[in-house]
Amino acid sequence: MPEQRLTLGHSPDPDDAFMFFALAQDRIPTDGYRFEHVHEDIQTLNERASRGELDITAISVHAFAYVRDHYALLPSGASMGDGYGPRLVAEKHYDREEISARTVAVPGQLTSAFLALQLWLGKPAAELKLKFVPFDRIFQTLKNGEAEVGLLIHEGQLTYSDEGLVLCQDLGEWWQQTHAGLPLPLGANAVHKRHPAVERKKIAGILDHSIRYGMEHRAEAIGYAMQFARGLSVDLAGRFVDMYVNRWTLDYGNRGRQAVETFLREAARSHLIPGPEDFELFD
């Protein structure tokens, strides 16, 4: 019986590469599926999800609010900021009021970082000065004077001081402190609902196996992920992986589900995403 081809979209970053190391290197059984890896930045993946193009995809929790009728969240693969997360940086420190009046470089309109920014400022996009650029252009945008504040995702969260920038606010830290210790939900894995529930369950098991295999063979998985590390040292790449591939990634658990529901409920209540506030998130 021929293998069934499935497109699997994920970011070309160390954490996603780590999660899918076992699949990319044929280390685990795939139950008759063949996974075609599609490497795109998260904003592009969010846009492709809005068009239903990929069978399985990494997706921003923010973007999931717009595609929940077509995609189901998988029980593993989440990226949670557990007391840390997207960071606002600048050449000098600005407080919240000052940032709301400055031009902010943002790595994508559908990123969870951007939704968290709006919640933190208490203002929708229409009331802010924004410059949308690819995540890997944030530093250059600041250096060019095209924006005064940068919203960092991916490895920039660890390397901004090397660029002469200072931290204005860690949005993951703010979220945890103001939401009873909940992590900030950032990314997730989702599967298209054109696949029947029984198939989605099988796919979920395979992806879960891949994540667990990487965690059980950490050194080898980090070695594979280094090709996506964009100049990070092995130590820094490992630190970044550990930030976003951990117990939350294996399973949301009750607290993780609560975090996702709280994040999107507050955004819906603030009219930042489509409502209603109580939509069903998990199969």
N, C-alpha and C positions, 0 to 999 in steps of 0.2 A: 504494500500500500504506500503511495507516495507521501512524502512529508508535507504537512500543511505549512505554508509560508506565512509568517507573521512579522509585520514591521514593528520594531521596538525603538522608540525615540528616547534619547537621553542626551544630556549636556556633555560636551567634551571636557569634563572636569574630573579631578581625582576621586571625588566621592561617588559620582555615578559610575565611573569606570571601575572602581573598587567593587561596587554592588554587582556589576554585570561581568566581572572578570571570568567567573566560572562558565557563563554562557558563551562569552566571546572566545574562550579557549577550549571549548568542548570538554569541560571537566565533569559535567553532570548529565544524566539522561534527560531528554527533552520530550519524551512521550509522544513521538510522532510529529512534533512541531520543529520547524526550522526558523530561527530568529534572524531577521535582517536588521542589523544595528544601524540606526540613523542618528548621526551626531549633529545636533543643532543647538544654538544657544537657547536659553529657556524662553525668551520672548518669542522666538520663531516657533518653538514647540507649542507654546500657548496658542499662537495664531493658527498653527496647523490643526490643533485640537478643535478650534472653533469651526473648522471646516470638516472635521471628522476624518482626516486623512490617514491617521495612524491607528494600527490595531491596539498597540500598547504605547503609552507615553509617560515620561516624566512631565509633570504639570505643576504650575504654581497653584497653591490652594485658592488664591484670589481668582485665577482663571477658571478653576473648577466651578465656581458659582455660575458661570455662563454656559457651561457645557454639561451640566449634571443630568440633563435629559438624555444625553447620548453616551456618556462615559460613566463608569462605576469606579469608585475608589477601590484599590486593592488593599488588603489588610496589612501588607508590608511595603517598605520602600519610602516611608515618610522621612522628611528632613525637618527636624524640630530644633528651634533655638532654645536650648535649656539654660536660660539666664544670659544668653548672648544671641546675636543675630545681626541683621543688616545694620551698618554703621554710617552715621552722618559725619563727614569729615570736612575740614576746611583748612586754609592756611593759618587761621586764627580761630579761637573759640567763639562761637555764637550761641546764644541761648535760644529757647524755643520761639520767642517773639521775634527775635532778629532773623531766625531762619525762615519764618513765615513770610518775611519781606524780601528775602534774597532769592536769587535764581539758583535752583537746585538741579543738578544733573542726575537724571533718573534712568536706571537700566531697564526700561520697559514698562509700558502702561498696564500690563496685566500681571506684573510680578507681585508677589506677596509683600515684598519690601515696600513697594509703592503704596499698597493698601495700608500697611502699618504706618507709613509716613503720614497719610491723610488722617488716620485715627489719632495719631500722636499730636498732630497740629490742630485737630478739630476743625479741619477745613477741607472741602472737596477740591479736586484738581482745578476747577474753573476759577478758584480764588487764589491760586498759587502761581508763582513764576517758575516754569519748568522747562528743562531742555532734555528731551529723550534721546539717549545715545546708547550704543551697545555697551554692555557692562565693562568690556576691556578698553573702553575709550574714556572712562570717567576721569582718570588721572590726567590725561592729556587735555580734556575739556577744562579742567580746573587750571592747568598750567597756561592754557591759551587765553584765560580770562573770559571764557564763554559762560561760565557759571562760577558761583562763589562757594557753593556747598555741593558735595558729592554724596550720593547714596550708594554705598558699597555692598555688593553681594560677592559670593565666591571668594577666591583667595585674597582679594583686595582688603578683606576684613583683617587680615594678618599682616599685610605689607604696607599699609598706608603711611606709617611713620618713616619708612625708607624713602618716601616721596616728599618728606618735609611737611606732612599734614598732621593735624591734631584731631582728636576725637571730640566731637560736639555732643553726640548722643548715640548710645547703643540701644536700638529699638527692642531687641530681645530682652535686655535687662529691664527696660521700662515696662514691657508687657508683663513679665513675670512678677515684678514688684507691685503692679496695680491689678493683677488678676489672680490673686490667691495662689501664687506659685506656679501657675500653668506655663508650659512651654509655648513659644510662639510658633505656630504652624506655618511652614514656608513652602515646602514642596511635597509632592505625593506621586505615586504611580497610579495610573488609571488604565482601564481596559474598555474598549468600545463595546456598547451593549448590543451591537449586531451579532456578537458571539453569545450563544445561549448560556444561561447561568451555569450549566454543568461544565461547559468549556472554560468559562471564566474561573471557576474553582480550580480546574486543572492548571490553568495558566498561573494562577496565584500561587499554587504549590511549587511550580517550577521556579518562579522568581524568588520566592522565599528561600528555596534551596540554594539558589545562586548567592543570595546575600549571606546566608549562614556559612556557605563554603568559603567565601571571601574572609569572613571573620575568623574562621577556623584555620585559614592558611594566610594569615595577615601579611607576613613578609613578602610572600609571593604575589599577593594581590596588590600590595603597595608598589612592588616592582613593576607590575603591569600598568598601574595607574600613573606612574611617573611620566609616561609619554604624553599625558594630558595635563602635566603640572605647571606648564608655562613658566619655567625657570625657578620654581620652588625647590628648595633642598629636600632631601628625603625626609628629614625631621619635620620640616614645616608641612610637607604634603601629608605626612602621617598625622600630624596634629589636626590638619583641616579635615581629613577623613574621619578622625575620631569625633570631631565636633558634630558631624552630620550623618554618620553611620554608627548607630549605637542601639540601645534597647528600644528607643522609639521607632527605629527603622524596622526592627524585627516584628513589632506589633504595636499599634497605637495604644492599646489598653484603654481602660475607662477614662483615664486622665487625658490621653492623647485625643480621644474622640471629643471629650469635653472642650479641649483647647480649640479644635477645628470648629466645632459648633459655636463656641463663644465668639471666635474671631469673625466668622461670617455673619452671625446674628447681629453683632454690633455694627458691622459694615452695612448690613441691610437696614438696620434701624436708623443709621445715619444717611441712608439713601446713596451709599457709595457703590452698591451692587444691587442687582435685581432681588426683590423679595420673593416670597414671604420670608419672615424671619425664622420660621420653624420647618424649612424644607428638610426632607430626608437626605442624609449624607451617605449612609452606608447601606449596602444591600442587606 
